[in-house]
Amino acid sequence: MDSKQRFLQIYHEFIKDDNMLPSELYIVSFRYITIYHLIFGYITLYTWTSAHPTYPSPYHDIMSTYEMRTRLIIVEGLPDSGKSTTAAMVAAELEARGRNVVCVEEGAADHPADVGDHDFPDFASERATILDTWRAFAAHAEPDTTYVFNCVLLQNPMCETMMRFGMSEDESRRYISDIAAIIAPLHPVVIYIDEPGAKSAIDGVLDERGDGWLNAVIDYHTAQGYGEAHGLRGYEGYIACLEERRERELRILRSLPVDSHIIPPSSDAKRISTVVDAIP
């Protein structure tokens, strides 16, 4: 005898009591029938979901609404495209909407997902250290906090893989995809500031940055890796490196399983608000 038949047997034996008034019998019957549907409805649901483990349960649906909330926003783009300004605007907009936000600038000494010194002896050691840093961040990120970073998903990896080590686009993509896989539980969103005119952007900050900065970035981009392999020299060679980097970054970004928004430089508060509207 299965559990359903046993329940019905007990119920019928119970209502045979001749001393029960009709009203009492009605109440008891209603209660037992209700209990029956609750119990066996649960058993049926449990049995079905056990046989279909990949089907989301009602509990899963409720929790997924919370878990799908974006907890990491990364602003990317070429040098001097406005990443820091945009990150600050995004953070302010999120805070105005009641979100708890931690905005960390590129190169910050206490950056939770980056290291201060990228002067690794080889790419293998750099990759291991950076991926471990990302794993630690993803594991300990506060569940009720949205983090806003810049440069750490595309710019830094591309500067190292492409510009320093001269690696191919596919090799860069695999490394960046490894990072994307680690941060996937945070449901990251990338905001990419697309500056098609690299030269005009750099020209606009030369007076502010000075010759020391310019000489350093030219040397970094042309004396090793991609620049050296392609015989690029001087200021024009540096700009050529940036233009190729932009093309690669956009292709890699579109291949990643992350939500992204590509926006023009100098986006105003209204545009940033529109972008934030689309972020869960």
HELIX and SHEET records of a PDB file:
HELIX    1   1 SER A    3  PHE A   14  1                                  12    
HELIX    2   2 PRO A   22  ALA A   51  1                                  30    
HELIX    3   3 PRO A   58  GLU A   67  1                                  10    
HELIX    4   4 LYS A   83  ALA A   96  1                                  14    
HELIX    5   5 PHE A  123  HIS A  140  1                                  18    
HELIX    6   6 GLN A  155  MET A  158  1                                   4    
HELIX    7   7 CYS A  159  ARG A  164  3                                   6    
HELIX    8   8 GLU A  169  ILE A  183  1                                  15    
HELIX    9   9 ALA A  184  LEU A  186  5                                   3    
HELIX   10  10 ALA A  198  ASP A  203  1                                   6    
HELIX   11  11 LEU A  206  THR A  222  1                                  17    
HELIX   12  12 GLY A  225  ALA A  229  1                                   5    
HELIX   13  13 GLY A  234  SER A  255  1                                  22    
HELIX   14  14 ALA A  269  ASP A  277  1                                   9    
SHEET    1   A 5 ASN A 100  CYS A 103  0                                        
SHEET    2   A 5 THR A 145  ASN A 150  1                                        
SHEET    3   A 5 LEU A  72  GLY A  77  1                                        
SHEET    4   A 5 VAL A 189  ILE A 193  1                                        
SHEET    5   A 5 ASP A 259  ILE A 263  1                                        
END                                                                             
